[in-house]
């Protein structure tokens, strides 16, 4: 059950107006490198906004019937990326959803275009050392290296310019998840307000042009 927050707050938890939930957005995706907290933060964000939560990596494993390491080993990365692209097309059709993307999903140009056209993409950031601590016991294919920390640094440096194309950027190092979610919600409200302001301005300018004609 969702409890309305203080009337002066638009942060954690949805607000109710005439029986309807007031949210900054009806769809949002979380991108970023592996180990930055997308799944956990995405789940908590979905609860705060009273929306559905979808983890694209978990969705792929359910559809394919194999773990991601198994898909990489048996089918190859190309097959995995094809599945990923189809999943992106499907999740962008959803409403009232928080989408947690795989670490490499946003890197591919077509995925990035589709996602950014659909709605805001929040990019989570963490240091290579934090990512290493969070992923060192995992079996992620991209970290199959004698020196995983160096591999993480290299991949993060390589992907940084692309991740910077996201809509909102939030750091997750050494912060409680509640604080991160609160910041994301606040910044989604700011983004939403800006979008509405631009839409109203465009409408007024369009109306003025038609009136002058």
LUMKEVO-588362 format. One record per residue: residue number from 1; residue in one letter; chain; x, y, z of N, C-alpha, C in turn. Coordinates in steps of 0.05 Angstrom, whole numbers, always signed. Layout:
% LUMKEVO-588362
zaba_minu_drendren_n_east_n_north_n_up_ca_east_ca_north_ca_up_c_east_c_north_c_up
NUM_a_A_X_Y_Z_X_Y_Z_X_Y_Z
...
//
This chain:
% LUMKEVO-588362
zaba_minu_drendren_n_east_n_north_n_up_ca_east_ca_north_ca_up_c_east_c_north_c_up
1_x_A_+17_-24_+0_+0_+0_+0_+18_+25_+0
2_x_A_+11_+44_-17_+27_+68_-20_+16_+90_-2
3_x_A_+32_+102_+14_+23_+124_+31_+32_+151_+19
4_x_A_+14_+170_+16_+22_+196_+5_+41_+210_+23
5_x_A_+62_+222_+12_+82_+236_+28_+71_+263_+37
6_x_A_+87_+278_+51_+80_+305_+59_+72_+322_+34
7_x_A_+52_+339_+36_+42_+353_+13_+63_+372_+1
8_x_A_+84_+379_+16_+104_+396_+5_+127_+381_-8
9_x_A_+125_+355_-9_+147_+338_-19_+138_+324_-45
10_x_A_+157_+322_-64_+151_+307_-88_+173_+286_-92
11_x_A_+183_+276_-70_+206_+257_-72_+197_+229_-69
12_x_A_+201_+216_-47_+196_+188_-44_+166_+183_-41
13_x_A_+156_+163_-57_+128_+156_-56_+112_+174_-74
14_x_A_+92_+162_-87_+75_+178_-105_+55_+195_-89
15_x_A_+45_+216_-102_+25_+233_-90_-2_+226_-102
16_x_A_-23_+233_-88_-50_+227_-97_-65_+253_-101
17_x_A_-77_+256_-125_-93_+280_-131_-119_+270_-143
18_x_A_-141_+275_-129_-168_+266_-138_-167_+236_-143
19_x_A_-153_+221_-126_-153_+192_-128_-133_+181_-148
20_x_A_-118_+199_-162_-98_+191_-182_-70_+194_-171
21_x_A_-52_+177_-179_-24_+179_-170_-10_+200_-188
22_x_A_+3_+219_-175_+18_+239_-190_+47_+230_-191
23_x_A_+58_+227_-215_+85_+218_-218_+99_+238_-237
24_x_A_+126_+240_-235_+140_+258_-254_+140_+246_-282
25_x_A_+141_+220_-284_+142_+206_-310_+125_+180_-308
26_x_A_+118_+170_-331_+104_+144_-332_+122_+122_-342
27_x_A_+147_+129_-349_+167_+110_-359_+195_+122_-354
28_x_A_+213_+105_-345_+241_+114_-342_+259_+89_-343
29_x_A_+283_+93_-354_+302_+71_-356_+327_+78_-340
30_x_A_+340_+58_-329_+365_+62_-315_+388_+48_-330
31_x_A_+408_+63_-337_+431_+53_-352_+456_+57_-335
32_x_A_+479_+46_-345_+504_+49_-331_+520_+23_-332
33_x_A_+544_+25_-322_+562_+2_-322_+552_-19_-303
34_x_A_+560_-44_-307_+553_-65_-288_+562_-58_-260
35_x_A_+546_-65_-240_+554_-61_-212_+549_-33_-202
36_x_A_+535_-16_-218_+530_+11_-208_+504_+12_-192
37_x_A_+489_-10_-192_+465_-11_-175_+439_-9_-190
38_x_A_+439_-13_-216_+414_-9_-232_+391_-27_-223
39_x_A_+396_-52_-217_+374_-70_-209_+362_-62_-182
40_x_A_+379_-58_-163_+369_-51_-136_+355_-24_-136
41_x_A_+369_-4_-147_+357_+23_-148_+332_+23_-165
42_x_A_+332_+8_-187_+309_+7_-204_+285_-4_-190
43_x_A_+289_-26_-175_+268_-38_-160_+256_-18_-139
44_x_A_+274_-5_-124_+265_+14_-104_+252_+38_-116
45_x_A_+262_+47_-139_+249_+69_-153_+221_+62_-162
46_x_A_+218_+37_-172_+191_+29_-181_+171_+29_-157
47_x_A_+181_+21_-134_+164_+22_-110_+156_+51_-103
48_x_A_+176_+68_-104_+172_+96_-97_+151_+109_-116
49_x_A_+152_+101_-141_+134_+113_-161_+109_+96_-166
50_x_A_+107_+74_-152_+84_+55_-156_+82_+47_-185
51_x_A_+104_+38_-197_+104_+29_-224_+116_+1_-226
52_x_A_+113_-12_-249_+124_-38_-253_+154_-37_-256
53_x_A_+168_-59_-249_+197_-60_-252_+204_-82_-271
54_x_A_+222_-76_-291_+231_-96_-310_+261_-95_-312
55_x_A_+274_-117_-307_+303_-120_-310_+308_-134_-337
56_x_A_+320_-121_-356_+322_-132_-383_+339_-157_-384
57_x_A_+361_-158_-368_+377_-182_-367_+362_-206_-357
58_x_A_+346_-202_-336_+330_-224_-326_+308_-232_-346
59_x_A_+297_-213_-360_+277_-219_-380_+289_-236_-403
60_x_A_+313_-229_-411_+327_-245_-432_+331_-274_-423
61_x_A_+341_-277_-398_+346_-304_-388_+321_-321_-387
62_x_A_+298_-308_-380_+273_-323_-379_+264_-331_-407
63_x_A_+267_-313_-426_+258_-318_-453_+275_-340_-466
64_x_A_+302_-337_-463_+321_-355_-476_+323_-382_-461
65_x_A_+318_-381_-435_+320_-405_-419_+349_-412_-411
66_x_A_+366_-392_-412_+394_-396_-405_+404_-372_-389
67_x_A_+425_-376_-373_+437_-353_-360_+453_-337_-380
68_x_A_+459_-313_-373_+474_-296_-392_+502_-308_-398
69_x_A_+517_-318_-378_+542_-331_-385_+539_-354_-404
70_x_A_+517_-369_-400_+512_-392_-419_+506_-382_-447
71_x_A_+491_-360_-449_+484_-349_-475_+510_-340_-489
72_x_A_+527_-326_-474_+553_-317_-486_+570_-340_-495
73_x_A_+571_-361_-478_+589_-384_-484_+578_-401_-506
74_x_A_+551_-405_-507_+540_-424_-526_+530_-411_-552
75_x_A_+521_-386_-550_+509_-373_-573_+526_-349_-583
76_x_A_+543_-338_-566_+559_-315_-574_+547_-289_-566
77_x_A_+564_-268_-565_+555_-242_-557_+535_-230_-577
78_x_A_+540_-236_-603_+522_-225_-624_+493_-234_-620
79_x_A_+489_-259_-612_+462_-269_-608_+450_-255_-583
80_x_A_+466_-252_-562_+456_-238_-538_+447_-210_-545
81_x_A_+464_-196_-561_+457_-168_-568_+432_-166_-585
82_x_A_+427_-186_-601_+402_-187_-617_+378_-190_-599
83_x_A_+380_-208_-580_+359_-212_-560_+354_-186_-544
84_x_A_+376_-173_-537_+375_-148_-522_+360_-127_-537
85_x_A_+366_-125_-563_+353_-104_-579_+323_-109_-582
86_x_A_+315_-134_-584_+287_-140_-586_+273_-134_-559
87_x_A_+286_-139_-537_+275_-133_-511_+272_-103_-507
88_x_A_+292_-88_-517_+290_-58_-516_+266_-48_-531
89_x_A_+261_-59_-554_+237_-51_-570_+212_-57_-555
90_x_A_+211_-79_-540_+187_-87_-526_+183_-70_-501
91_x_A_+204_-65_-486_+200_-50_-460_+194_-21_-465
92_x_A_+202_-10_-488_+195_+18_-494_+166_+21_-501
93_x_A_+151_-1_-504_+122_+1_-509_+106_+1_-483
94_x_A_+120_-4_-460_+106_-6_-435_+99_+21_-424
95_x_A_+79_+21_-407_+71_+45_-391_+74_+39_-362
96_x_A_+79_+60_-346_+83_+58_-318_+103_+37_-311
97_x_A_+127_+40_-322_+148_+21_-318_+175_+34_-313
98_x_A_+191_+21_-295_+219_+28_-290_+235_+5_-302
99_x_A_+253_+12_-321_+268_-8_-335_+297_-8_-327
100_x_A_+308_-30_-317_+336_-33_-311_+350_-46_-335
101_x_A_+369_-32_-347_+382_-41_-371_+409_-56_-365
102_x_A_+416_-75_-381_+442_-87_-379_+464_-67_-384
103_x_A_+488_-72_-373_+510_-53_-375_+517_-44_-403
104_x_A_+514_-62_-423_+521_-56_-450_+498_-47_-468
105_x_A_+474_-47_-457_+450_-41_-473_+451_-13_-485
106_x_A_+457_+6_-468_+456_+34_-477_+479_+41_-495
107_x_A_+500_+24_-496_+523_+29_-513_+516_+28_-543
108_x_A_+498_+10_-550_+491_+6_-578_+473_+29_-588
109_x_A_+481_+41_-610_+468_+65_-620_+438_+63_-624
110_x_A_+429_+41_-636_+401_+38_-641_+385_+35_-616
111_x_A_+395_+20_-597_+382_+18_-571_+380_+45_-558
112_x_A_+403_+60_-559_+404_+86_-546_+384_+105_-558
113_x_A_+381_+105_-584_+362_+122_-598_+334_+116_-589
114_x_A_+327_+90_-590_+300_+82_-582_+293_+89_-554
115_x_A_+312_+85_-536_+308_+90_-507_+304_+120_-502
116_x_A_+322_+137_-513_+321_+166_-509_+296_+178_-521
117_x_A_+287_+167_-543_+262_+176_-555_+238_+169_-538
118_x_A_+240_+148_-523_+217_+139_-507_+214_+155_-481
119_x_A_+236_+162_-469_+234_+176_-444_+261_+181_-431
120_x_A_+262_+190_-407_+287_+196_-394_+303_+171_-387
121_x_A_+329_+173_-391_+347_+151_-383_+366_+161_-361
122_x_A_+363_+149_-338_+380_+156_-315_+405_+139_-315
123_x_A_+428_+151_-316_+454_+136_-316_+465_+136_-288
124_x_A_+470_+112_-277_+483_+110_-251_+513_+107_-255
125_x_A_+528_+120_-237_+557_+120_-239_+569_+110_-213
126_x_A_+592_+96_-215_+608_+88_-192_+637_+86_-200
127_x_A_+655_+86_-181_+683_+84_-188_+690_+55_-196
128_x_A_+712_+51_-211_+720_+24_-218_+724_+6_-194
129_x_A_+735_+18_-172_+739_+2_-148_+713_-8_-136
130_x_A_+693_+10_-136_+667_+2_-125_+654_-20_-143
131_x_A_+656_-16_-169_+646_-36_-187_+659_-63_-183
132_x_A_+686_-63_-180_+700_-88_-175_+691_-102_-150
133_x_A_+688_-87_-128_+679_-98_-103_+652_-111_-106
134_x_A_+635_-98_-121_+607_-108_-124_+605_-132_-144
135_x_A_+624_-135_-161_+622_-155_-182_+643_-177_-181
136_x_A_+662_-176_-162_+685_-194_-163_+677_-223_-158
137_x_A_+654_-228_-146_+646_-256_-142_+626_-266_-163
138_x_A_+621_-249_-183_+602_-257_-204_+616_-272_-227
139_x_A_+600_-282_-245_+611_-297_-268_+605_-282_-294
140_x_A_+607_-255_-293_+601_-239_-316_+622_-243_-338
141_x_A_+613_-249_-362_+631_-256_-384_+652_-234_-390
142_x_A_+643_-209_-389_+662_-187_-396_+684_-184_-376
143_x_A_+682_-196_-352_+703_-193_-332_+720_-218_-330
144_x_A_+718_-236_-349_+735_-260_-350_+763_-252_-358
145_x_A_+778_-243_-338_+805_-232_-343_+823_-238_-319
146_x_A_+849_-239_-324_+868_-243_-303_+870_-218_-285
147_x_A_+862_-195_-296_+863_-170_-280_+836_-156_-284
148_x_A_+815_-165_-271_+788_-154_-275_+786_-124_-269
149_x_A_+801_-114_-250_+799_-86_-243_+809_-69_-267
150_x_A_+831_-77_-279_+841_-62_-302_+821_-64_-325
151_x_A_+809_-88_-328_+789_-91_-349_+765_-73_-344
152_x_A_+757_-70_-319_+735_-52_-312_+742_-23_-319
153_x_A_+766_-15_-311_+775_+13_-317_+775_+18_-347
154_x_A_+785_-1_-362_+786_+2_-391_+758_+5_-403
155_x_A_+740_-13_-396_+713_-13_-407_+698_+13_-398
156_x_A_+702_+21_-373_+688_+45_-364_+698_+70_-379
157_x_A_+724_+72_-383_+735_+94_-398_+725_+94_-427
158_x_A_+723_+70_-438_+714_+67_-466_+684_+75_-469
159_x_A_+668_+68_-449_+639_+73_-450_+631_+100_-440
160_x_A_+648_+114_-425_+640_+139_-412_+628_+160_-431
161_x_A_+639_+165_-455_+627_+185_-472_+598_+178_-481
162_x_A_+593_+152_-483_+566_+143_-491_+547_+146_-467
163_x_A_+555_+137_-444_+538_+139_-420_+531_+168_-415
164_x_A_+549_+187_-422_+543_+215_-417_+520_+226_-434
165_x_A_+512_+210_-453_+489_+219_-470_+462_+214_-456
166_x_A_+463_+202_-432_+438_+197_-417_+426_+223_-408
167_x_A_+401_+222_-398_+386_+245_-391_+393_+257_-364
168_x_A_+396_+239_-344_+402_+247_-316_+425_+229_-307
169_x_A_+443_+241_-291_+467_+226_-281_+468_+228_-251
170_x_A_+471_+204_-239_+471_+202_-209_+493_+183_-201
171_x_A_+508_+191_-180_+530_+174_-170_+519_+157_-147
172_x_A_+527_+131_-147_+517_+112_-127_+538_+104_-107
173_x_A_+563_+114_-108_+584_+106_-90_+578_+114_-61
174_x_A_+579_+94_-43_+577_+100_-14_+553_+114_-5
175_x_A_+530_+110_-19_+506_+124_-12_+484_+103_-7
176_x_A_+466_+108_+12_+444_+89_+16_+424_+91_-7
177_x_A_+412_+69_-13_+394_+68_-37_+371_+88_-34
178_x_A_+361_+92_-10_+339_+111_-6_+347_+139_-15
179_x_A_+371_+147_-9_+381_+174_-17_+384_+176_-47
180_x_A_+393_+155_-59_+396_+155_-89_+369_+157_-102
181_x_A_+350_+141_-93_+323_+142_-104_+310_+169_-101
182_x_A_+314_+181_-77_+303_+207_-72_+314_+228_-92
183_x_A_+340_+226_-97_+353_+245_-116_+342_+240_-144
184_x_A_+339_+215_-152_+328_+209_-179_+300_+220_-182
185_x_A_+283_+216_-162_+255_+226_-164_+255_+256_-166
186_x_A_+271_+270_-149_+272_+299_-151_+281_+308_-178
187_x_A_+300_+295_-189_+311_+304_-215_+292_+296_-238
188_x_A_+277_+275_-234_+256_+269_-254_+234_+290_-254
189_x_A_+227_+300_-230_+208_+321_-229_+218_+346_-243
190_x_A_+243_+353_-239_+255_+376_-252_+255_+372_-282
191_x_A_+262_+348_-291_+262_+342_-320_+234_+345_-331
192_x_A_+215_+334_-317_+187_+335_-326_+177_+363_-328
193_x_A_+183_+379_-308_+175_+408_-308_+187_+422_-332
194_x_A_+212_+416_-338_+225_+429_-361_+212_+421_-387
195_x_A_+205_+395_-389_+192_+385_-413_+165_+399_-417
196_x_A_+150_+401_-396_+124_+414_-398_+127_+444_-405
197_x_A_+147_+457_-394_+151_+485_-400_+158_+489_-429
198_x_A_+175_+472_-440_+182_+473_-468_+158_+468_-486
199_x_A_+141_+449_-478_+117_+442_-493_+98_+466_-494
200_x_A_+94_+479_-470_+76_+502_-469_+87_+525_-486
201_x_A_+114_+529_-484_+126_+551_-500_+123_+546_-530
202_x_A_+127_+521_-538_+124_+514_-567_+95_+518_-576
203_x_A_+77_+510_-558_+48_+514_-564_+41_+543_-567
204_x_A_+51_+560_-549_+46_+588_-551_+58_+601_-576
205_x_A_+83_+593_-582_+96_+603_-606_+81_+594_-631
206_x_A_+72_+570_-631_+57_+559_-654_+31_+574_-657
207_x_A_+17_+579_-635_-8_+593_-636_-4_+622_-645
208_x_A_+18_+634_-637_+24_+662_-645_+28_+663_-675
209_x_A_+44_+643_-686_+49_+643_-714_+23_+640_-730
210_x_A_+5_+622_-720_-20_+619_-735_-37_+643_-734
211_x_A_-36_+657_-710_-52_+682_-707_-42_+703_-726
212_x_A_-16_+706_-729_-5_+727_-746_-10_+721_-776
213_x_A_-13_+694_-782_-19_+687_-810_-47_+696_-816
//
